[in-house]
């Protein structure tokens, strides 16, 4: 009892934010089991802590998961090999996870990455349209998407609709990845697809199976991530299989752009000035 009072007294002098952060990773019952009773390997508490840490790492990674893809498209100034239909399918899936997790009050660590992945996926979709010569269509895509997203995140969204959208994640993920896989197969390379982004999406989906089981127990959510692992694994396998042919394609595309610049009189005029 005295030990517990001492713990309370010490905690009163700690930073409130640090206390909330500790409570987030280690719930009160687990704090008592670990710090008071010295049960450091308590099964349920250990799984909870691991799940919180893993979920936090996934969320941190999700903040930049598609930045390599965005940077690659911007650097090449084309989105060759990136299927817009695949981007749309992925956007439907990640939006479903975002709205479903938010509406059901699941811990942010269980669905938070969906928010960051959504914003980055929308950016990729716009860039695919922009560099495909369809900038106006890209702007319309942005406006329509955010107009549809707003009501899904509002209290007015029916639970049945959100469940249906979450259930549609499985076919959306499958269609998204199958379409991209078909494009890769047809091209014989993976074009401007970022290997870093593909690998991060695969790893994130794998971790999400564990965190979803531990923190939500929602069978639909777990099944969605199992399917996501399989589909992302397919694209990751293609990235590895087509690695050499992709590098040859990218080198050839770079040489072609250089030749076009040399043949452009405007470029010569700029250099002379």
C-alpha positions as CSV (number, residue, x, y, z in Angstrom):
1,X,0.0,0.0,0.0
2,X,2.8,2.4,0.9
3,X,4.5,1.5,-2.3
4,X,1.4,2.3,-4.3
5,X,1.1,5.7,-2.5
6,X,4.8,6.4,-3.3
7,X,4.1,5.6,-6.9
8,X,1.2,8.1,-6.9
9,X,3.2,10.7,-5.2
10,X,6.1,10.4,-7.7
11,X,3.7,10.5,-10.6
12,X,2.2,13.8,-9.4
13,X,5.5,15.5,-10.3
14,X,5.8,14.0,-13.8
15,X,4.8,15.8,-16.9
16,X,1.1,15.2,-17.5
17,X,1.7,14.5,-21.2
18,X,4.3,11.9,-20.2
19,X,1.7,10.3,-17.9
20,X,-0.9,10.2,-20.6
21,X,1.7,8.7,-23.0
22,X,2.5,6.0,-20.4
23,X,-1.1,5.3,-19.9
24,X,-1.6,4.9,-23.6
25,X,1.1,2.3,-23.9
26,X,0.5,0.6,-20.5
27,X,-3.1,0.7,-19.2
28,X,-3.5,1.2,-15.4
29,X,-4.1,-2.5,-14.6
30,X,-0.9,-3.3,-16.5
31,X,1.0,-0.6,-14.7
32,X,0.0,-2.1,-11.4
33,X,1.0,-5.6,-12.5
34,X,4.4,-4.4,-13.9
35,X,5.5,-1.7,-11.4
36,X,3.9,-2.9,-8.2
37,X,3.8,-6.7,-8.5
38,X,6.9,-7.0,-10.8
39,X,5.1,-9.2,-13.3
40,X,7.2,-8.0,-16.2
41,X,6.2,-10.9,-18.5
42,X,2.5,-10.7,-17.8
43,X,1.0,-12.2,-21.0
44,X,-2.0,-10.0,-21.7
45,X,-0.1,-6.8,-20.6
46,X,2.9,-7.7,-22.7
47,X,0.8,-8.3,-25.8
48,X,-1.0,-5.0,-25.2
49,X,2.2,-3.1,-24.9
50,X,3.7,-4.7,-28.0
51,X,0.5,-4.0,-29.9
52,X,0.6,-0.3,-28.9
53,X,4.2,0.0,-29.8
54,X,3.7,-1.8,-33.1
55,X,0.7,0.4,-33.9
56,X,2.6,3.5,-33.1
57,X,5.4,2.5,-35.3
58,X,3.0,1.8,-38.2
59,X,1.4,5.2,-37.7
60,X,4.8,6.9,-37.7
61,X,5.8,5.0,-40.8
62,X,2.5,5.8,-42.5
63,X,3.3,9.5,-42.4
64,X,6.0,9.0,-45.0
65,X,5.1,5.6,-46.5
66,X,4.2,7.0,-49.9
67,X,6.6,9.9,-50.0
68,X,9.1,7.8,-51.9
69,X,6.4,7.1,-54.5
70,X,5.5,10.8,-54.7
71,X,9.1,11.8,-55.0
72,X,9.8,9.3,-57.7
73,X,6.9,10.5,-59.8
74,X,7.9,14.2,-59.3
75,X,11.5,13.4,-60.1
76,X,10.7,11.6,-63.3
77,X,7.8,14.0,-64.1
78,X,5.8,11.0,-65.3
79,X,3.8,8.2,-63.6
80,X,4.6,5.5,-66.1
81,X,3.6,2.1,-64.8
82,X,1.4,3.4,-62.0
83,X,-2.3,2.5,-62.6
84,X,-4.9,5.1,-61.7
85,X,-7.5,2.4,-61.4
86,X,-5.2,0.6,-58.9
87,X,-4.8,3.9,-56.9
88,X,-8.7,4.3,-56.8
89,X,-9.1,0.8,-55.5
90,X,-6.5,1.4,-52.8
91,X,-8.2,4.7,-51.9
92,X,-11.5,3.0,-51.4
93,X,-9.9,0.4,-49.2
94,X,-8.0,2.8,-47.0
95,X,-11.0,5.2,-46.8
96,X,-13.1,2.4,-45.5
97,X,-10.6,1.6,-42.8
98,X,-10.4,5.3,-41.8
99,X,-14.2,5.8,-41.6
100,X,-14.9,2.4,-40.0
101,X,-12.2,2.8,-37.3
102,X,-13.1,6.4,-36.5
103,X,-16.9,5.7,-36.3
104,X,-16.4,2.6,-34.0
105,X,-14.2,4.5,-31.6
106,X,-11.3,2.1,-32.0
107,X,-7.9,3.3,-30.6
108,X,-6.1,5.6,-32.9
109,X,-3.2,3.1,-32.9
110,X,-5.5,0.6,-34.6
111,X,-6.5,2.8,-37.6
112,X,-4.5,6.1,-37.5
113,X,-2.2,5.2,-40.4
114,X,-5.3,5.2,-42.7
115,X,-5.5,8.9,-42.3
116,X,-2.0,9.6,-43.5
117,X,-2.0,6.9,-46.2
118,X,-5.3,8.4,-47.5
119,X,-3.8,11.9,-47.9
120,X,-0.7,10.5,-49.7
121,X,-2.8,8.2,-51.9
122,X,-4.9,11.1,-53.0
123,X,-1.8,13.0,-53.9
124,X,-0.5,10.0,-56.0
125,X,-3.9,9.8,-57.8
126,X,-3.7,13.5,-58.7
127,X,-0.1,13.2,-59.9
128,X,-1.0,10.3,-62.1
129,X,-3.7,12.4,-63.8
130,X,-1.6,15.5,-63.9
131,X,1.4,13.9,-65.6
132,X,-1.0,12.0,-67.9
133,X,-2.1,15.3,-69.3
134,X,-5.4,15.4,-67.4
135,X,-4.8,18.1,-64.8
136,X,-8.5,19.2,-64.8
137,X,-9.6,15.6,-64.2
138,X,-7.1,15.4,-61.4
139,X,-8.6,18.5,-59.7
140,X,-12.1,17.2,-60.1
141,X,-10.9,13.9,-58.6
142,X,-9.7,15.8,-55.5
143,X,-12.9,17.8,-55.1
144,X,-15.2,14.8,-55.5
145,X,-13.2,12.6,-53.1
146,X,-13.1,15.1,-50.2
147,X,-16.8,15.9,-50.8
148,X,-17.5,12.2,-50.4
149,X,-15.2,11.7,-47.4
150,X,-16.7,14.5,-45.2
151,X,-20.1,12.9,-44.6
152,X,-18.4,9.5,-43.9
153,X,-16.5,11.0,-41.0
154,X,-19.6,12.8,-39.6
155,X,-21.9,11.5,-36.9
156,X,-24.6,11.3,-39.5
157,X,-23.0,8.4,-41.4
158,X,-25.1,5.2,-40.8
159,X,-23.3,2.4,-39.1
160,X,-24.7,0.0,-41.8
161,X,-23.1,2.1,-44.5
162,X,-19.7,2.2,-42.8
163,X,-19.8,-1.6,-42.3
164,X,-20.7,-2.1,-45.9
165,X,-17.8,0.1,-47.0
166,X,-15.4,-1.8,-44.7
167,X,-16.7,-5.1,-46.1
168,X,-16.0,-3.7,-49.6
169,X,-12.3,-3.2,-48.6
170,X,-11.5,-6.8,-49.5
171,X,-12.7,-6.7,-53.1
172,X,-11.3,-3.2,-53.4
173,X,-7.8,-4.3,-52.3
174,X,-7.9,-7.3,-54.5
175,X,-9.0,-5.4,-57.6
176,X,-6.4,-2.6,-56.8
177,X,-3.5,-5.0,-56.6
178,X,-4.6,-7.3,-59.4
179,X,-5.0,-4.4,-61.8
180,X,-1.5,-3.1,-60.9
181,X,-0.1,-6.6,-61.2
182,X,-1.7,-6.9,-64.7
183,X,-0.1,-3.6,-65.7
184,X,3.3,-4.7,-64.5
185,X,2.9,-8.0,-66.3
186,X,1.9,-6.3,-69.5
187,X,4.8,-3.8,-69.3
188,X,7.4,-6.3,-68.3
189,X,8.6,-3.9,-65.6
190,X,7.2,-2.0,-62.6
191,X,7.9,1.5,-64.1
192,X,7.8,4.3,-61.5
193,X,6.5,2.2,-58.7
194,X,8.6,2.8,-55.6
195,X,10.1,-0.4,-54.1
196,X,10.4,1.4,-50.7
197,X,6.6,2.2,-50.7
198,X,5.7,-1.3,-51.8
199,X,7.8,-2.9,-49.1
200,X,6.5,-0.5,-46.4
201,X,2.9,-1.3,-47.3
202,X,3.5,-5.0,-47.2
203,X,5.2,-4.7,-43.7
204,X,2.5,-2.4,-42.4
205,X,-0.3,-4.8,-43.4
206,X,1.6,-7.6,-41.7
207,X,1.9,-5.7,-38.4
208,X,-1.8,-4.6,-38.6
209,X,-3.0,-8.2,-38.4
210,X,-1.5,-8.5,-34.9
211,X,-2.6,-5.0,-33.7
212,X,-6.2,-5.6,-35.0
213,X,-6.5,-8.9,-33.3
214,X,-5.1,-7.4,-30.0
215,X,-6.9,-4.1,-29.9
216,X,-10.2,-4.5,-31.8
217,X,-10.9,-8.2,-32.1
218,X,-12.9,-7.3,-35.2
219,X,-12.9,-10.3,-37.5
220,X,-13.8,-8.1,-40.6
221,X,-10.9,-5.8,-40.0
222,X,-8.4,-8.7,-39.4
223,X,-9.6,-10.4,-42.6
224,X,-9.1,-7.2,-44.6
225,X,-5.4,-7.0,-43.5
226,X,-4.8,-10.7,-44.2
227,X,-6.0,-10.1,-47.8
228,X,-3.9,-6.9,-47.9
229,X,-0.8,-8.8,-47.0
230,X,-1.4,-11.3,-49.7
231,X,-2.1,-8.7,-52.4
232,X,0.8,-6.4,-51.3
233,X,3.0,-9.5,-51.3
234,X,2.2,-10.1,-54.9
235,X,3.3,-6.6,-56.0
236,X,6.4,-6.9,-53.8
237,X,7.3,-10.1,-55.6
238,X,6.9,-8.4,-59.0
239,X,9.2,-5.6,-57.9
240,X,11.8,-8.1,-57.1
241,X,11.2,-10.3,-60.2
242,X,11.2,-7.3,-62.6
243,X,14.0,-5.4,-60.8
244,X,16.6,-5.7,-63.7
245,X,14.1,-5.0,-66.5
246,X,12.7,-2.0,-64.5
247,X,16.2,-0.5,-64.2
248,X,16.8,-0.9,-67.9
249,X,13.5,0.8,-68.6
250,X,14.3,3.7,-66.3
251,X,17.7,4.1,-67.9
252,X,16.2,4.1,-71.3
253,X,13.6,6.6,-70.4
254,X,16.3,8.9,-69.0
255,X,18.4,8.7,-72.2
256,X,15.3,9.4,-74.3
257,X,14.5,12.5,-72.3
258,X,18.1,13.7,-72.7
259,X,18.0,13.1,-76.5
260,X,14.8,15.1,-76.7
261,X,16.3,18.0,-74.8
262,X,19.3,18.0,-77.1
263,X,17.0,18.1,-80.1
264,X,14.8,20.9,-78.7
265,X,15.9,24.3,-80.2
266,X,14.4,26.0,-77.1
267,X,16.9,24.2,-74.9
268,X,19.8,25.3,-77.1
269,X,18.6,28.9,-76.9
270,X,18.4,28.8,-73.1
271,X,22.0,27.4,-72.9
272,X,23.3,30.1,-75.2
273,X,21.8,32.8,-73.1
